[in-house]
Amino acid sequence: MSLTKKLVLAFFCVATIAMGVVIWVFQGVLRESGQQQIGGWLQLLAVLTAVLACTAGLGFCLEYRFAKRLLRLTESATTIASGHFDAMVTVTTKRGEIRTLACAFNRMAARLQSEIAERSRCQELLMRTKDESERGVDVRTAQLLTEI
């Protein structure tokens, strides 16, 4: 199950619990007043609907903010996977797991960049050394041929 679905499910669970608490409170109020009228039930239904709507709205807003940050990390990871090692994530939060993950991602990307740069430098050095060795062999071969 995806993280988004888990978050939505969690917020609906919270909404259900909140509705249960509201029903319990209103039933107690109705029992004490002795009024089991339709008006009371309509008020209860209106309150429950408002609680559910507020909880669902809050849940979707929080989920969107959380998922947006994870999507940025996913896009950067995809960029790095395609060979562009300069992808970094802008850290927008001051604390929390997303900040920790984003900072770790940026350290990984920087390390990959430095490793790739070092690898390129070593390959260039190896090619220069190979070319110099081949020239030395050619020079020595020419010397040996003239001596014969």
N, C-alpha and C positions, 0 to 999 in steps of 0.2 A: 504494500500500500504506500502511495506517495506521501511525502511530507505534507503537501497541501491538503490531501484528503484526511490525514490524521488530525491536522489543526482544525479543519472544519468540523470533524466529528467531535473533537474535544469541546469546541465552543457550543455545539448543539447539546452535548451532555450537560454543560454548565447551564445552558438555557432551560433544559428540562428540570434540573435540580432547583433552579430559581423559581420555575413555575410551580413545582411541588411545594416549596416553602410558602409561596404566595397563597396557594390553595389552602394549605394547612392553617395559615394565619386567618384567612377570610372565613374558613369554616368555624374556627374558634370564635371569631367576632359574631358571626351569624347565630351560633348556638347561644352565646351569652345574651344577645339581644332578643332571641326568640323569633326573629324575623327570617323566615325561609321564603322570601319573596323572589319573584322573577327579576325584579330590579337589582337585587343583590347579586344574583348570578350573572346578570348582564354586566354589572360593574366588575365582577371577578373576571369575566371573559375579556373585557376591555383591558384590564390591568395585565392579564396573562399575555394577551396579544402584544401589548406595548413592551412588556419584558422580553418576549421572544424576539420582537423586531429589533429592539436595542441590542440585545445580546448577539443576534445574528449579524447586525450591521457592524458592531464592534469587532466581532470575530473576523469578518471579511476584511475590514480595514487593517487589522493587525496582521492577518495572514498575507495580505498584499504587500505590506511593508517588508515583512520577513522574506517572502518569496522573491521580491525584487532584488534584495541584496544577494540572495543565493543565485539568482539568474545571472547577475553580473559576474560572480565567481565562475559560474559554468561557462559563460562566454569567454572569459579570459583563459580558462583551462582549455577550451576548444582551440583558441588562438595559439596557445603554446603547443598543443598537440599537432597543429598543422605546420609547425616549424618556425613560428614567429616568437622568438624567446624574449621579446621586449615587452610582452603584455604584463601590465601591472593592474592592480585593483585599487581604486580610490577608497581609503578607509574613512567612512563617514560617521561611524559610531564611536563613542568615547569609552565604552566598556562592553563586555559581554562576549559570548561565544562567536558571534559573527565577526567581531573585531579581531579576536584571536585567530580565527581561521583566515581572515583577509591578510593579516600581518604575516602569518606563516606562509601563505600563498606568495606574497611579495618577496619574502626571503628565498623561497624556492626558485622563483623566477629569476631573481638576481644571481643566485648561485648557478643556475643553468646558463645564464648569460656569461658569467665569468668562466665557467668550465668550457663553454663553446669557444670563447675568445682564446683561452689557453690552448685548446686543441688546435685551433687554426694557427696560432703562433708556432706550436710544435710541428705542425705539418709543413709550414713554410720553412722552418729551420731544417727539417729533415730533407726537404726538396733541395735547398741550397747546399746542404752537405753532400747529397747524392750527386748533384751537378758538379761540385768541386772535386769529388772523388772520381767521377767519370773523366773530367778534364785531366786530373792527375794521372789516371790510367792511360789516357790517350797520349799525354806527353811522354810518359815513361815508355809506352809501346813504341812511339816514334824514335825515342833515344835508342832503344834496344835494336830496332830495325836498322838504324844507321850504323850501329856498331857491328852488325853482322856482315 
